[in-house]
Amino acid sequence: MSDRQFPSGAKEELRSFAFLTVVLAPVLAVAIIAAYGFLVWFYQMFAGPPHV
């Protein structure tokens, strides 16, 4: 019973879920944070640093 076979669709769905959670989500999170940091840096080149 330990050698249970999944249907073809379920196996593909599990592979897609693993790819999305292990690869795509972290890469997308880092890319979004890096893009935001770049935008702030680029904005401050023209507007100057924040005044406190």
Backbone torsions as a table, in degrees:
resi	resn	phi	psi	omega
1	MET	NA	-18.1	-179.8
2	SER	-74.0	-17.4	179.9
3	ASP	-96.2	54.3	-177.0
4	ARG	-75.8	135.7	179.8
5	GLN	-99.1	131.5	176.9
6	PHE	-89.7	149.9	172.6
7	PRO	-61.4	157.2	-176.3
8	SER	-57.5	-42.0	-179.0
9	GLY	-66.4	-39.2	-179.6
10	ALA	-68.2	-37.0	179.1
11	LYS	-66.0	-42.6	178.3
12	GLU	-66.7	-37.5	178.2
13	GLU	-65.6	-40.7	177.8
14	LEU	-65.4	-39.7	177.8
15	ARG	-65.4	-41.0	178.1
16	SER	-65.5	-43.0	179.0
17	PHE	-62.0	-43.0	179.6
18	ALA	-63.5	-41.8	178.5
19	PHE	-63.4	-43.6	-178.9
20	LEU	-64.6	-41.9	-175.3
21	THR	-81.7	-33.9	-175.2
22	VAL	-89.5	-34.8	-174.0
23	VAL	-109.2	-58.2	-168.4
24	LEU	-70.6	-42.5	-178.1
25	ALA	-62.6	-49.0	178.4
26	PRO	-64.3	-40.0	179.5
27	VAL	-64.5	-42.3	179.2
28	LEU	-65.8	-39.6	178.8
29	ALA	-63.3	-45.3	179.4
30	VAL	-64.6	-40.4	-180.0
31	ALA	-64.9	-40.5	179.9
32	ILE	-67.0	-43.2	179.4
33	ILE	-66.3	-40.2	178.0
34	ALA	-65.4	-40.1	178.9
35	ALA	-65.0	-40.5	177.8
36	TYR	-64.2	-43.9	177.5
37	GLY	-61.3	-40.1	178.2
38	PHE	-64.6	-41.7	179.3
39	LEU	-64.0	-41.3	178.1
40	VAL	-64.2	-44.7	179.5
41	TRP	-61.5	-44.6	-179.3
42	PHE	-65.7	-40.6	177.9
43	TYR	-62.9	-41.4	-177.9
44	GLN	-71.5	-18.5	174.5
45	MET	-65.0	-33.8	-178.2
46	PHE	-95.8	-39.5	-174.9
47	ALA	-90.1	-13.4	-177.4
48	GLY	86.5	170.9	-178.7
49	PRO	-70.9	161.3	178.6
50	PRO	-66.9	140.9	-179.8
51	HIS	-98.7	127.1	-178.0
52	VAL	-102.5	NA	NA
